[in-house]
Amino acid sequence: MAAESFRIYHNAHCSKSNSACALLAERGVAMEVVDYLTTPPTADELRELLGKLGMKPGQLLRRGEALFIELYGGRELTDYEAFAALLAHPILMERPIVVRGDKAVVARPPERALELLSAGGVPEAYKIHHG
């Protein structure tokens, strides 16, 4: 993926994911939208994604998801177990995840996606300005 291109791991049924897509689109950002429930990341892609996020597998788990509660209850998972859970059940992955080059953010709140606009030569008009 080129440094200037964006990829968003998206769930169309998630309002936060839809909002992040809209925020980027409003700023003219071209992005590759990956429906991660239909096309989940491979083990290598997930490992790379975690590296870009600077997160451990357990930090990317949606612990409040009904499937997580059903399968794992309240127990703490090892990194290996959490990684395996994310691969086996992509619905358990936090969303949306926005990637640009070697950086990524979980866009919760959706405005976190805008943090990537200032990373690497985006025109001034697309940058966030705080009063």
C-alpha positions as a Markdown table, in Angstrom:
| # | Residue | x | y | z |
|---|---|---|---|---|
| 1 | Met | 0.0 | 0.0 | 0.0 |
| 2 | Ala | 1.5 | 3.4 | -1.0 |
| 3 | Ala | 2.2 | 5.8 | 1.8 |
| 4 | Glu | -0.4 | 8.3 | 0.5 |
| 5 | Ser | -3.2 | 5.7 | 0.2 |
| 6 | Phe | -5.7 | 4.9 | 2.9 |
| 7 | Arg | -7.3 | 1.6 | 3.8 |
| 8 | Ile | -10.2 | 1.2 | 6.1 |
| 9 | Tyr | -11.3 | -2.0 | 7.7 |
| 10 | His | -15.0 | -1.4 | 7.6 |
| 11 | Asn | -18.2 | -2.9 | 8.8 |
| 12 | Ala | -21.2 | -1.2 | 7.0 |
| 13 | His | -23.5 | -2.1 | 10.0 |
| 14 | Cys | -21.3 | 0.0 | 12.4 |
| 15 | Ser | -22.2 | 3.7 | 12.8 |
| 16 | Lys | -18.6 | 4.5 | 13.9 |
| 17 | Ser | -17.2 | 2.9 | 10.8 |
| 18 | Asn | -19.7 | 4.7 | 8.5 |
| 19 | Ser | -18.8 | 8.0 | 10.2 |
| 20 | Ala | -15.1 | 7.5 | 9.7 |
| 21 | Cys | -15.6 | 6.7 | 6.0 |
| 22 | Ala | -17.7 | 9.8 | 5.7 |
| 23 | Leu | -15.2 | 12.1 | 7.5 |
| 24 | Leu | -12.4 | 10.9 | 5.1 |
| 25 | Ala | -14.6 | 11.1 | 2.0 |
| 26 | Glu | -15.7 | 14.7 | 2.9 |
| 27 | Arg | -12.0 | 15.7 | 2.8 |
| 28 | Gly | -11.5 | 14.1 | -0.6 |
| 29 | Val | -9.5 | 11.2 | 0.7 |
| 30 | Ala | -9.4 | 8.2 | -1.6 |
| 31 | Met | -9.5 | 5.0 | 0.4 |
| 32 | Glu | -9.6 | 1.2 | -0.1 |
| 33 | Val | -12.6 | 0.0 | 1.9 |
| 34 | Val | -12.1 | -3.6 | 3.1 |
| 35 | Asp | -15.2 | -5.3 | 4.5 |
| 36 | Tyr | -13.3 | -7.3 | 7.0 |
| 37 | Leu | -16.2 | -9.6 | 7.8 |
| 38 | Thr | -16.3 | -10.8 | 4.2 |
| 39 | Thr | -12.5 | -10.5 | 3.6 |
| 40 | Pro | -10.8 | -10.9 | 7.0 |
| 41 | Pro | -7.1 | -10.2 | 7.3 |
| 42 | Thr | -4.8 | -13.1 | 7.0 |
| 43 | Ala | -2.5 | -14.0 | 9.9 |
| 44 | Asp | 0.4 | -12.0 | 8.3 |
| 45 | Glu | -1.9 | -9.0 | 7.6 |
| 46 | Leu | -3.2 | -9.1 | 11.2 |
| 47 | Arg | 0.3 | -9.2 | 12.5 |
| 48 | Glu | 1.3 | -6.3 | 10.3 |
| 49 | Leu | -1.9 | -4.4 | 11.3 |
| 50 | Leu | -1.2 | -4.9 | 15.0 |
| 51 | Gly | 2.3 | -3.5 | 14.5 |
| 52 | Lys | 1.0 | -0.4 | 12.7 |
| 53 | Leu | -1.5 | 0.1 | 15.6 |
| 54 | Gly | 1.1 | -0.5 | 18.2 |
| 55 | Met | -1.3 | -2.9 | 19.9 |
| 56 | Lys | -1.3 | -6.4 | 21.3 |
| 57 | Pro | -4.0 | -8.8 | 20.0 |
| 58 | Gly | -6.1 | -8.6 | 23.2 |
| 59 | Gln | -6.3 | -4.8 | 22.9 |
| 60 | Leu | -8.1 | -5.2 | 19.5 |
| 61 | Leu | -10.8 | -7.5 | 20.8 |
| 62 | Arg | -14.4 | -6.3 | 21.2 |
| 63 | Arg | -15.0 | -7.8 | 24.7 |
| 64 | Gly | -18.6 | -6.7 | 24.8 |
| 65 | Glu | -19.5 | -8.5 | 21.6 |
| 66 | Ala | -22.0 | -11.3 | 22.3 |
| 67 | Leu | -19.8 | -13.9 | 20.6 |
| 68 | Phe | -16.8 | -13.0 | 22.8 |
| 69 | Ile | -18.9 | -13.3 | 25.9 |
| 70 | Glu | -20.3 | -16.6 | 24.7 |
| 71 | Leu | -16.9 | -18.1 | 23.8 |
| 72 | Tyr | -14.6 | -16.6 | 26.3 |
| 73 | Gly | -16.7 | -15.3 | 29.1 |
| 74 | Gly | -14.9 | -12.9 | 31.4 |
| 75 | Arg | -11.5 | -14.7 | 31.2 |
| 76 | Glu | -8.3 | -13.0 | 30.1 |
| 77 | Leu | -6.8 | -14.4 | 26.9 |
| 78 | Thr | -3.1 | -14.8 | 26.2 |
| 79 | Asp | -1.7 | -12.9 | 23.2 |
| 80 | Tyr | -1.8 | -16.2 | 21.3 |
| 81 | Glu | -5.4 | -16.9 | 22.2 |
| 82 | Ala | -6.5 | -13.4 | 21.3 |
| 83 | Phe | -4.7 | -13.5 | 18.0 |
| 84 | Ala | -6.4 | -16.9 | 17.2 |
| 85 | Ala | -9.8 | -15.5 | 18.2 |
| 86 | Leu | -9.4 | -12.5 | 15.9 |
| 87 | Leu | -8.5 | -14.8 | 13.0 |
| 88 | Ala | -11.3 | -17.2 | 13.7 |
| 89 | His | -13.9 | -14.6 | 14.4 |
| 90 | Pro | -13.3 | -11.3 | 12.6 |
| 91 | Ile | -16.5 | -9.8 | 14.2 |
| 92 | Leu | -14.4 | -9.6 | 17.4 |
| 93 | Met | -12.0 | -7.0 | 15.9 |
| 94 | Glu | -12.4 | -3.4 | 16.9 |
| 95 | Arg | -13.5 | -1.2 | 14.1 |
| 96 | Pro | -13.0 | 0.8 | 12.1 |
| 97 | Ile | -9.3 | 0.6 | 11.6 |
| 98 | Val | -7.8 | 3.2 | 9.3 |
| 99 | Val | -4.4 | 2.5 | 7.8 |
| 100 | Arg | -2.1 | 4.9 | 6.0 |
| 101 | Gly | 1.5 | 3.8 | 5.2 |
| 102 | Asp | 3.1 | 2.4 | 8.4 |
| 103 | Lys | 0.5 | 3.9 | 10.7 |
| 104 | Ala | -3.0 | 2.9 | 11.8 |
| 105 | Val | -5.6 | 3.9 | 14.2 |
| 106 | Val | -8.8 | 2.4 | 15.6 |
| 107 | Ala | -11.1 | 5.3 | 14.7 |
| 108 | Arg | -13.1 | 5.4 | 18.0 |
| 109 | Pro | -14.2 | 8.1 | 18.0 |
| 110 | Pro | -14.4 | 8.4 | 14.2 |
| 111 | Glu | -12.4 | 11.6 | 14.3 |
| 112 | Arg | -9.3 | 9.6 | 15.2 |
| 113 | Ala | -9.2 | 8.7 | 11.4 |
| 114 | Leu | -8.3 | 12.3 | 10.8 |
| 115 | Glu | -5.0 | 11.9 | 12.8 |
| 116 | Leu | -3.6 | 10.1 | 9.7 |
| 117 | Leu | -4.2 | 13.1 | 7.5 |
| 118 | Ser | -1.2 | 15.0 | 8.8 |
| 119 | Ala | 1.1 | 12.0 | 8.4 |
| 120 | Gly | 3.1 | 12.4 | 5.2 |
| 121 | Gly | 2.4 | 15.3 | 2.9 |
| 122 | Val | -1.3 | 15.7 | 2.9 |
| 123 | Pro | -2.3 | 19.1 | 1.5 |
| 124 | Glu | -2.8 | 21.8 | 4.2 |
| 125 | Ala | -6.5 | 22.0 | 3.4 |
| 126 | Tyr | -7.0 | 18.4 | 4.7 |
| 127 | Lys | -5.2 | 18.9 | 8.0 |
| 128 | Ile | -7.1 | 19.4 | 11.3 |
| 129 | His | -6.8 | 22.8 | 12.8 |
| 130 | His | -7.5 | 23.5 | 16.4 |
| 131 | Gly | -8.6 | 27.0 | 17.3 |
